[in-house]
Amino acid sequence: MAIQGMLDFDYSCKRARAPVAAMIYPYSGHHVQKFYWGTCETLLPVYTSEEAVKKRPYVNVVVNFASSSVYSSTMKRLGYESIKAIASITEGVPEHQAREIL
């Protein structure tokens, strides 16, 4: 999973703490997912979009891996005032949708 790769990279760079605050899964929030920070297990909460913004108001960057729904999920995230940057790591986005997002 991409999140584990991000955590591994930041741990190997000797970052003091895990930079990932939560996961967003629009269809089913309200649970936790296990990852590793070095050799220690860490549980990340999984929220719906609305929940994430309410419970983690300090988060201002979203990394979006939702290839099939990148347009709709990105446009939804742009509607939240607290979100200042969105990095979409996807492929197959139609050009007209990519232009609209930008």
C-alpha distances in whole Angstrom, upper triangle without the diagonal:
4,6,6,7,9,10,11,13,15,16,17,19,21,20,22,19,15,16,13,15,14,12,14,14,17,18,18,17,19,17,15,11,11,9,12,14,15,17,17,15,15,14,13,15,14,17,19,19,23,22,20,23,25,23,22,25,24,21,22,19,16,13,13,10,12,14,16,18,17,21,22,19,20,23,23,21,24,27,26,28,26,23,24,21,19,16,15,13,14,17,19,21,25,27,29,26,24,28,28,25,26
4,5,5,6,9,10,11,13,14,16,17,19,18,20,17,14,13,11,14,13,11,13,14,17,19,19,18,20,18,16,13,13,11,12,14,15,17,18,16,15,15,13,16,15,17,18,19,22,22,19,21,24,22,20,23,22,18,19,16,13,10,10,8,11,13,16,17,16,19,20,17,18,21,21,19,22,24,24,26,23,20,21,18,15,13,12,10,12,15,18,19,23,24,27,24,22,25,26,22,23
4,5,5,6,9,10,11,12,14,15,17,15,17,14,11,10,8,11,10,9,12,13,17,18,18,17,18,16,13,10,11,8,10,11,13,15,15,13,12,12,10,12,12,15,17,17,20,19,16,19,21,19,17,20,19,16,17,14,12,9,11,10,13,15,18,18,17,20,21,18,18,22,21,19,21,24,22,24,21,19,20,17,15,13,14,12,14,18,21,21,25,27,28,25,24,27,27,23,24
4,5,5,6,9,10,10,12,14,15,15,16,14,10,11,10,13,12,12,15,16,20,21,20,19,20,17,14,11,10,6,7,8,10,12,12,11,11,12,11,14,14,17,20,21,24,22,19,22,24,22,20,23,22,19,20,17,16,13,14,13,16,18,21,21,20,24,25,21,22,25,25,22,25,27,26,27,25,22,23,21,19,17,17,15,17,20,24,24,28,30,32,29,27,30,30,27,28
4,5,5,6,9,10,11,12,14,14,16,15,12,12,11,15,15,14,17,18,22,23,23,22,23,21,18,14,13,10,10,10,11,14,15,14,14,15,14,17,17,20,22,22,26,25,21,24,26,24,22,24,23,20,20,17,16,13,14,13,16,18,21,22,20,24,25,22,22,25,25,23,25,28,27,28,25,23,23,20,18,15,16,13,16,19,22,23,27,28,30,28,25,29,29,26,26
4,5,5,6,9,10,11,13,11,14,12,9,8,8,12,13,13,16,18,21,23,23,21,22,20,18,15,14,11,11,10,12,15,15,15,14,15,13,16,17,19,21,21,24,23,19,21,24,22,19,21,19,16,17,14,13,10,13,12,16,18,21,21,19,23,24,21,20,24,23,21,23,25,24,25,22,19,20,17,15,13,14,13,16,19,22,23,27,28,30,27,24,27,28,24,24
4,5,5,6,9,10,11,10,11,9,6,7,7,11,12,13,16,19,22,24,23,21,22,19,16,13,12,8,7,6,8,11,11,11,10,12,11,15,16,19,21,21,24,23,19,21,24,21,18,21,19,16,18,15,15,13,15,15,19,21,24,24,22,26,26,23,23,26,25,23,25,27,25,26,23,21,21,19,18,16,18,16,19,22,26,26,30,31,33,30,28,31,31,27,28
4,6,5,6,9,10,10,12,11,9,11,11,15,16,16,20,22,25,27,26,24,25,22,19,16,14,10,8,7,7,10,11,12,12,15,15,18,19,22,25,25,28,26,23,25,27,25,22,25,23,20,21,19,18,16,18,17,21,22,26,26,25,28,29,26,25,29,29,26,28,31,29,30,27,24,24,22,21,19,20,18,21,23,27,28,32,33,35,32,30,32,33,30,30
4,5,5,6,9,9,12,12,10,11,12,16,17,18,21,23,26,28,28,26,27,25,21,19,17,13,11,10,10,13,15,16,15,18,17,20,21,24,26,26,28,27,24,25,28,26,23,25,22,20,20,18,17,15,18,17,21,22,26,26,24,27,29,26,25,28,28,25,27,30,28,29,26,23,23,20,19,17,18,16,20,22,26,27,30,31,33,31,28,31,32,28,28
4,5,5,6,6,9,8,7,8,10,13,16,17,20,23,26,28,27,25,26,24,21,18,17,13,11,9,9,13,14,15,14,16,16,19,20,23,25,25,27,26,22,24,26,24,20,22,20,17,18,16,16,15,18,18,22,24,27,27,25,28,29,26,25,28,28,24,26,29,27,27,24,22,21,19,19,17,19,18,21,24,28,28,32,32,34,31,29,31,32,28,28
4,5,5,6,8,8,7,10,12,15,17,18,22,24,28,30,28,26,27,24,21,18,16,12,10,7,6,10,11,13,13,16,16,19,21,24,27,27,29,27,24,26,27,25,22,24,22,20,21,19,19,18,21,21,24,26,30,30,28,31,32,28,28,31,31,27,29,32,29,30,26,25,24,23,22,20,22,21,24,27,31,31,35,36,38,35,32,35,35,32,32
4,5,8,10,11,11,13,15,18,20,21,25,27,31,32,31,29,30,27,24,21,19,15,12,10,8,11,13,16,16,19,19,23,24,27,30,30,32,31,27,29,31,28,25,27,25,23,24,21,22,20,23,22,26,27,31,31,29,32,34,30,30,33,33,30,31,34,32,32,29,27,27,24,24,22,23,22,25,27,31,32,36,36,38,36,33,36,36,33,33
4,6,9,11,11,12,15,18,20,22,25,28,31,33,32,30,31,29,25,23,21,17,15,12,11,15,16,18,18,21,20,24,25,28,30,29,32,31,27,28,30,28,25,26,23,21,22,20,21,19,22,23,26,28,31,32,29,32,33,30,29,32,32,29,30,33,31,31,27,25,25,22,23,21,23,21,25,28,31,32,35,35,37,35,32,34,35,32,31
4,6,9,10,12,15,18,20,22,26,29,32,34,33,30,30,28,25,23,21,17,14,11,10,13,14,17,17,20,20,23,25,28,30,30,32,30,27,28,30,27,24,26,23,21,22,21,22,21,24,25,28,30,34,34,31,34,35,32,31,34,33,30,31,34,31,31,28,26,26,24,24,23,25,24,28,31,34,35,38,38,40,38,35,37,38,34,33
4,6,7,8,12,14,17,20,23,26,29,32,30,28,28,26,23,21,19,16,14,10,11,14,14,16,15,18,17,21,23,25,27,27,29,27,23,24,26,24,20,22,19,18,19,18,19,18,22,23,26,28,32,31,29,32,32,29,28,31,30,27,28,31,28,28,24,23,22,21,21,20,23,22,26,29,33,33,36,36,38,35,33,35,35,31,31
4,7,9,12,14,17,20,23,27,30,32,30,27,27,25,22,21,19,16,14,10,11,14,13,15,14,17,17,20,22,24,27,27,28,26,23,24,25,22,19,21,18,17,19,19,20,20,24,25,28,31,34,33,31,33,34,30,29,32,31,28,29,31,28,28,24,23,23,22,23,23,25,25,29,32,36,35,39,39,40,38,35,37,37,33,33
4,6,9,10,14,17,20,23,26,28,27,24,23,22,18,17,16,13,12,8,10,13,12,13,11,13,13,16,19,21,24,23,25,23,20,21,22,19,16,18,16,15,17,16,18,18,21,22,25,28,31,30,28,31,31,27,27,30,28,25,27,29,26,26,22,21,21,21,21,21,23,23,27,30,33,33,37,37,38,35,33,35,35,31,31
4,6,8,11,13,17,20,23,25,23,21,21,19,15,14,13,10,9,7,10,13,11,11,9,11,10,13,16,18,21,21,22,20,17,19,20,17,15,17,15,13,15,14,15,15,18,19,22,24,27,27,25,28,28,24,24,27,26,22,24,26,23,24,20,19,20,19,19,18,20,20,23,27,30,30,33,34,35,32,30,33,32,29,29
4,6,9,12,15,18,21,24,23,20,20,19,16,15,15,12,12,10,13,16,15,15,12,13,11,13,15,17,19,18,20,19,15,16,18,16,13,15,12,10,12,11,11,12,15,16,19,22,25,24,22,25,25,21,20,23,22,19,21,23,20,21,17,16,16,15,15,15,17,17,21,24,28,27,31,31,32,29,27,29,29,25,25
4,6,8,11,14,17,20,19,16,17,16,13,12,12,10,11,10,14,16,15,14,11,11,8,10,11,13,16,15,17,16,12,14,16,14,11,14,12,9,11,10,10,10,12,14,16,20,22,21,20,22,22,18,18,21,20,17,19,21,18,19,16,15,16,14,14,14,15,16,19,23,26,25,29,29,31,27,25,28,27,24,24
4,7,10,13,16,19,17,14,14,14,12,12,13,12,13,13,16,18,16,14,11,10,7,8,10,11,13,13,15,13,9,11,13,10,8,10,9,7,11,10,10,11,14,16,17,21,23,22,20,23,22,18,18,21,19,16,18,20,17,18,14,13,15,15,15,15,17,18,21,25,27,26,30,31,31,28,26,29,28,24,25
4,7,10,13,15,13,11,11,11,9,9,11,11,14,14,18,19,17,15,11,9,5,5,6,7,10,11,13,11,7,10,12,10,8,11,12,9,12,11,10,11,12,14,15,19,21,19,18,21,20,16,17,19,17,15,18,19,16,18,15,14,16,16,15,15,16,17,19,23,26,25,28,30,30,26,25,28,27,23,25
4,6,10,12,11,9,10,10,9,8,11,11,14,15,19,20,19,16,13,11,7,6,5,6,8,9,12,11,8,11,13,12,11,14,14,12,14,12,10,10,10,11,12,15,17,16,15,18,17,13,15,17,15,13,17,18,16,18,16,15,17,16,14,14,14,15,17,20,23,22,25,27,28,24,23,26,25,21,23
4,6,9,9,7,10,11,11,11,14,15,18,19,23,24,22,19,16,14,10,9,6,5,5,6,9,9,7,10,12,12,11,14,15,12,14,12,9,10,9,10,10,14,15,13,13,15,14,10,12,15,12,11,14,15,14,17,15,14,17,15,13,14,14,15,16,19,21,20,23,25,25,22,21,24,23,19,22
4,6,6,6,9,10,11,11,15,16,19,21,24,26,24,21,18,15,12,10,6,6,5,7,11,10,10,13,15,14,15,17,19,16,17,16,13,13,11,11,10,13,13,12,13,15,13,10,13,15,13,13,16,17,16,20,18,17,20,18,16,16,15,16,16,19,21,20,23,25,25,22,22,25,23,20,23
4,6,7,10,12,14,15,18,20,23,25,28,29,27,24,22,18,15,13,9,7,5,6,9,10,10,12,14,15,16,17,20,17,18,17,14,14,12,13,11,14,13,11,12,14,11,9,12,14,11,12,15,15,15,19,18,17,20,19,16,18,16,18,17,20,21,20,22,25,24,20,21,24,22,19,23
4,7,10,12,14,15,19,20,24,26,29,30,28,25,23,19,17,14,10,9,7,10,12,12,13,16,17,17,18,21,23,21,22,21,17,18,15,15,13,15,14,12,15,16,14,12,16,17,14,15,19,19,19,22,22,20,24,23,20,21,19,20,19,22,22,21,24,27,26,23,24,27,25,22,26
4,7,8,11,12,16,18,22,24,28,28,26,22,20,16,14,12,8,7,7,10,12,11,12,15,16,16,17,20,22,20,22,21,18,18,17,16,15,18,17,15,18,19,17,15,18,19,17,17,21,20,20,23,22,21,25,24,21,22,21,22,22,24,25,24,27,30,30,26,27,30,28,25,28
4,6,9,11,14,17,20,22,26,26,24,20,17,14,11,8,5,4,5,9,10,8,9,13,13,12,14,17,19,17,19,19,16,17,16,17,15,19,19,17,18,20,18,15,18,19,16,16,20,20,18,21,20,19,23,22,20,21,21,22,22,25,26,26,28,31,31,27,27,30,28,25,28
4,7,10,14,17,20,22,25,25,23,19,16,13,11,7,6,6,8,11,12,9,10,14,13,12,14,17,19,18,21,21,19,20,19,20,19,23,23,21,22,24,21,19,21,23,19,19,23,22,20,23,21,21,25,24,23,24,24,25,25,28,30,29,32,34,34,30,31,33,31,29,31
4,7,10,13,17,19,22,22,19,16,13,10,9,6,5,7,10,14,15,12,12,16,16,13,15,19,20,19,22,21,19,19,19,19,19,22,23,22,23,25,23,20,22,25,22,21,24,24,22,25,23,23,26,25,23,24,24,24,25,28,30,30,33,35,35,32,32,34,33,30,32
4,7,10,13,15,18,18,16,12,10,6,5,4,5,9,12,15,16,13,13,16,17,14,15,18,19,18,21,20,18,18,18,18,19,22,23,22,23,26,24,21,23,25,23,21,25,25,23,25,23,22,25,24,23,23,23,23,24,27,30,29,33,35,36,32,31,34,33,30,32
4,7,10,13,16,16,14,10,8,6,5,6,7,11,14,16,18,16,15,18,19,16,16,20,21,18,21,20,18,17,17,16,17,20,22,21,22,25,24,21,22,25,23,22,25,26,24,27,24,23,25,24,22,22,21,21,22,25,28,28,31,34,35,31,30,34,33,29,31
4,7,10,13,12,10,7,6,5,6,9,10,14,17,20,22,19,17,21,22,19,18,22,22,20,23,21,19,18,19,18,20,23,24,24,24,28,27,24,25,28,26,24,28,29,27,29,26,25,27,26,24,23,23,22,24,27,29,30,34,36,37,33,32,36,35,32,33
4,7,9,10,8,6,5,6,7,11,12,16,19,20,23,21,18,21,23,20,19,22,21,19,22,20,18,17,18,17,19,22,24,24,24,27,27,24,25,28,26,24,27,29,27,29,26,24,26,24,22,21,21,20,22,25,28,29,33,34,36,33,31,34,34,31,32
4,6,6,6,5,6,8,10,14,16,19,22,23,26,24,21,24,25,22,20,24,23,21,23,21,20,18,20,19,22,24,27,27,26,30,30,26,27,31,29,27,30,31,29,31,27,26,27,25,24,22,23,22,24,27,30,31,35,36,38,35,33,36,36,33,34
4,6,5,6,6,10,11,15,17,20,23,24,26,24,21,24,25,22,20,23,21,19,22,20,20,18,21,20,23,26,29,29,27,31,31,27,28,31,30,27,29,31,29,30,26,25,26,24,23,22,23,22,25,28,32,32,36,37,39,36,34,36,36,33,33
4,6,8,10,13,15,18,21,24,27,28,30,28,25,27,29,26,23,26,24,23,25,23,23,21,23,23,26,28,31,31,30,33,34,30,30,34,33,30,32,35,32,33,30,28,29,27,26,24,26,24,27,30,33,34,38,39,41,38,36,39,39,35,36
4,7,9,13,15,19,21,25,28,29,32,29,27,29,30,27,25,28,27,25,27,26,25,24,26,25,28,30,33,33,32,36,36,32,33,36,35,32,35,37,35,36,32,31,32,30,29,27,28,27,29,32,35,36,40,42,44,41,39,42,42,38,39
4,6,10,13,16,19,22,26,27,29,26,24,27,27,24,23,26,24,23,26,25,24,23,25,25,27,30,32,32,32,35,35,31,32,35,34,31,34,35,33,34,30,29,30,29,28,27,28,27,29,32,36,36,40,42,43,40,38,41,41,37,38
4,7,10,13,16,19,23,24,26,24,21,24,25,22,21,24,23,22,25,23,23,22,23,23,25,28,30,30,29,33,32,29,30,33,31,29,32,33,31,32,29,28,29,28,27,26,27,26,28,31,34,35,38,40,42,38,37,40,39,36,37
4,6,10,13,16,20,21,23,20,18,21,21,18,17,20,20,18,21,20,20,19,21,21,23,26,28,28,27,30,30,26,27,30,28,25,29,30,27,28,25,24,26,25,24,23,24,24,26,29,32,33,36,38,39,36,34,37,37,33,34
4,7,9,13,16,18,20,17,15,18,19,15,15,19,19,17,20,20,18,18,20,20,21,24,26,25,25,28,27,24,25,28,26,23,27,28,25,27,24,23,25,24,23,23,24,23,25,29,31,31,35,37,38,34,33,36,35,32,33
4,6,10,13,15,17,14,12,15,16,13,12,16,16,14,17,16,15,15,16,17,18,21,23,22,22,25,24,20,21,24,22,20,23,24,21,23,20,19,22,21,20,20,20,20,22,26,29,28,32,34,34,31,30,33,32,28,30
4,6,10,12,13,10,9,13,13,10,10,14,15,14,17,16,15,15,16,17,18,21,23,21,21,24,22,19,20,23,20,18,21,22,19,21,19,18,21,21,19,20,21,21,23,26,29,28,31,33,34,30,29,32,31,27,29
4,7,10,12,9,8,12,13,11,11,15,16,14,17,16,14,14,14,15,15,18,19,18,18,21,19,16,18,20,17,16,20,20,18,21,18,18,21,20,18,19,19,19,21,24,26,25,28,31,31,27,27,30,28,25,27
4,6,8,6,5,9,10,9,10,13,15,13,15,15,13,14,14,15,15,19,19,17,17,19,17,14,16,18,15,13,17,17,15,18,16,16,19,19,17,19,19,20,21,24,26,25,28,30,29,26,26,28,26,23,26
4,6,5,6,9,10,10,12,14,16,14,16,16,13,15,14,15,14,17,17,15,15,17,14,11,14,15,12,11,15,15,13,17,16,15,19,18,17,18,18,20,20,23,24,23,25,27,27,23,24,26,24,21,24
4,5,5,6,9,10,10,12,14,12,13,13,11,13,12,14,13,17,17,14,14,15,12,9,11,12,9,8,11,11,10,13,12,11,15,15,14,16,16,18,19,22,23,21,24,25,25,21,21,23,21,18,21
4,5,5,6,9,10,11,14,13,14,15,13,16,16,18,17,20,20,17,17,17,14,12,14,14,10,10,12,11,9,12,12,12,16,17,16,19,19,22,22,25,26,24,26,28,27,23,24,25,23,20,23
4,6,5,6,8,10,13,12,14,15,14,17,17,19,18,22,22,19,19,20,17,15,16,17,13,12,15,14,12,14,13,14,18,18,18,20,21,23,24,27,28,27,29,31,30,26,26,28,26,23,25
4,5,5,6,8,10,9,11,12,11,13,14,16,16,20,21,18,18,19,17,13,14,16,13,11,14,13,11,13,11,11,15,15,15,17,18,20,21,25,27,25,28,29,29,25,25,27,24,21,23
4,6,5,5,8,8,9,11,11,14,15,18,18,21,22,19,18,19,17,14,14,15,12,9,12,11,8,9,8,9,12,14,14,17,18,21,23,26,28,25,28,29,28,24,24,26,23,20,22
4,6,6,9,10,12,15,15,18,19,21,21,25,25,22,22,22,20,17,18,18,15,13,15,14,10,12,10,12,16,17,18,21,22,24,26,30,31,29,31,32,31,28,28,29,27,24,25
4,6,9,9,13,15,15,17,19,21,21,25,26,23,23,24,22,19,19,20,17,15,18,17,13,14,12,14,17,18,18,21,22,24,26,30,32,30,33,34,33,30,29,31,29,26,27
4,6,6,9,11,12,15,17,19,20,24,25,23,21,23,21,18,18,19,17,14,16,16,12,13,10,11,14,15,16,18,20,22,24,28,30,28,31,32,32,28,27,29,27,24,25
4,6,8,11,12,16,18,21,22,25,26,24,22,23,21,18,18,18,16,13,15,14,10,10,7,9,12,14,15,18,20,23,25,29,31,29,31,32,31,28,27,28,26,23,24
4,6,9,12,15,18,21,22,25,27,25,23,24,23,20,19,20,18,15,16,16,12,11,8,9,11,13,15,17,20,22,25,29,31,29,32,32,32,28,27,28,27,23,24
4,6,8,11,14,17,19,22,24,21,19,21,20,17,15,17,15,12,13,14,11,11,7,7,9,10,11,14,16,18,21,25,27,25,28,29,29,25,24,25,24,20,21
4,7,10,13,16,18,21,23,21,18,19,19,15,14,15,14,10,11,12,9,9,6,4,5,7,9,11,14,17,20,23,26,24,26,26,26,23,21,22,21,17,18
4,7,10,13,15,18,20,18,15,17,17,14,12,14,14,10,11,13,11,11,9,6,6,5,6,8,11,13,16,20,22,21,23,23,24,21,19,20,19,16,16
4,6,10,11,14,17,15,12,14,14,11,9,12,12,8,10,13,11,13,11,7,8,6,5,6,8,11,13,17,19,18,21,21,22,18,17,19,18,14,15
4,7,9,12,15,13,11,13,14,11,10,13,13,11,12,15,14,16,14,11,11,9,6,5,6,7,10,14,17,16,19,20,21,18,16,18,18,14,15
4,6,8,11,10,7,10,11,8,8,11,12,10,12,15,15,17,16,12,13,11,7,6,5,6,8,11,14,13,16,17,18,15,14,17,16,13,14
4,6,9,9,7,11,12,10,10,14,14,13,15,18,18,21,20,16,17,14,11,9,6,5,6,9,12,12,16,17,19,16,15,18,18,15,17
4,6,6,5,9,10,8,9,12,12,12,15,17,18,21,20,17,18,16,12,11,8,8,7,10,11,11,14,16,18,14,14,17,17,14,17
4,6,5,9,10,10,11,13,15,15,17,19,20,23,23,20,21,18,14,12,9,8,5,6,7,8,11,14,15,13,12,16,16,14,16
4,6,8,9,10,11,14,14,16,18,20,21,24,24,21,23,20,16,15,12,11,8,9,8,8,11,14,15,12,13,17,16,15,18
4,6,6,6,8,10,11,12,14,16,18,21,21,18,20,18,14,14,11,12,10,11,11,9,11,14,14,11,12,15,14,13,16
4,6,5,6,8,10,10,12,14,16,19,19,16,17,14,11,11,7,9,7,9,10,7,10,12,13,9,9,13,12,10,13
4,6,5,6,9,10,11,13,15,18,19,16,17,15,12,12,10,12,10,11,11,8,9,11,10,6,8,10,9,7,11
4,6,5,6,9,10,11,13,17,18,15,17,16,13,14,12,14,13,14,14,11,12,14,13,10,11,13,11,10,13
4,6,5,6,9,10,12,15,16,13,15,13,10,12,10,13,12,14,15,12,15,16,16,12,13,15,13,11,14
4,5,5,6,9,10,13,14,11,12,10,7,9,8,11,11,14,15,12,14,15,14,10,10,12,10,7,10
4,5,5,7,10,12,14,11,13,12,10,12,11,15,15,17,17,13,14,15,14,10,11,12,9,7,10
4,5,5,8,11,12,11,13,13,11,14,13,16,16,19,19,16,18,19,17,14,14,16,13,11,14
4,5,6,9,9,7,10,9,8,11,11,15,16,19,20,17,19,19,18,15,15,16,14,11,13
4,5,7,9,7,8,9,8,12,12,16,17,19,20,17,18,18,17,14,14,14,12,9,11
4,6,9,8,10,12,12,15,16,19,20,23,23,20,21,21,19,16,17,17,14,12,14
4,6,6,9,11,11,15,16,20,21,24,25,22,24,24,22,19,19,20,17,14,16
4,6,7,11,12,16,18,22,23,26,27,24,26,26,24,21,21,21,18,16,17
4,6,9,11,15,17,21,23,26,28,25,27,27,26,23,22,22,20,17,18
4,6,8,11,13,17,19,22,24,21,24,23,23,20,18,19,18,14,15
4,7,10,13,17,19,22,24,21,23,23,22,20,18,18,17,14,13
4,7,10,13,16,19,21,18,21,20,20,17,15,16,15,12,11
4,6,10,12,15,17,15,18,18,18,15,13,14,14,10,10
4,6,9,13,15,14,17,17,18,15,12,15,15,11,11
4,6,9,12,10,14,14,16,13,10,13,14,10,11
4,7,11,10,14,15,17,15,12,15,16,13,14
4,7,7,11,13,15,13,11,14,16,13,14
4,6,9,11,14,12,11,14,16,14,15
4,6,9,12,10,10,13,15,14,16
4,6,8,7,6,10,11,10,12
4,6,5,6,9,10,11,13
4,5,5,6,9,10,11
4,5,5,6,9,10
4,5,5,6,9
4,5,5,6
4,5,5
4,5
4
